Amino acid sequence: MTVDEKVTIEIQAPTVEEAISRGLEELHADRDEVEIEVLYEGSRGVLGLGAKEAHVRLTLTPKESEEPAEEDEASKSENEDEKAYSQERLERVAQAALEELLDKMQVKAQVVIRRDVETPAQEDAPPLILDVLGDDLGVLIGRRGETLAALQYISRLIVSREMQRWVNLVVDVERYKVRREHSLRQLAERMAERVALSHQPVALEPMPPHERRIVHIALRDHPIVTTQSVGQGDARKVTIIPRQ
């Protein structure tokens, strides 16, 4: 029997042994699972007159069982195996889906799974990153990365439907997104310095939402400037302004 905390009861009976027996029965415990304290041994009186019952206190003592721990370890190992299998299946499904899309687009390229910690800041970590490698792949990126964004969106839909859950999937082309993020961060820092010196706001070029977010994140802790998005639709842009 395994218990999580101490439980104490007091029992009275004509004899000490009977009191102990009743207590063990009430606690559903064995004798070696309790601490027994005899508070009063009782007395028989004279000719049965004036007899007093024995009084004992039983404390159910916690004792650790190794069996649950073994079960926990087994369960943990099983969960880890399931996660590994699920991740392997996800990678196979995602890679095959993107390769099929590229084939239908008549684009000759290789799809590899990128496992690095340097992922675009606009994505929720940790994503599954598929990098497309090949020659003359600018057609997959498009103007301001619009074609690449559409390719990623379609890939996510296909893979999420196959896995029957939402999948955080990133599609990149020869690390374009990583290079673009570095470029935007550098641009944000340069423009922030200009605003800090001139005390005049600076508007950047129109950007898609995920690129605007990179700029916002790059300058969110800046002591002198802050950022805000202005405009509508495709013309929406980040403006860097002095803090009030």
Secondary structure, 3 states (H helix, E strand, C coil): CCCCCCEEEEEEECCHHHHHHHHHHHHCCCHHHEEEEEEECCECCECCECCECEEEEEEECCCCCHHHHHHHHHHHHHHHHHHHHHHHHHHHHHHHHHHHHHHHCCCCCEEEEECCCCCCCCCCCCCEEEEEECCCCHHHHCHHHHHHHHHHHHHHHHHHHHHCCCCCEEEEECCHHHHHHHHHHHHHHHHHHHHHHHCCCEECCCCCHHHHHHHHHHHCCCCCEEEEEECCHHHCEEEEEECC
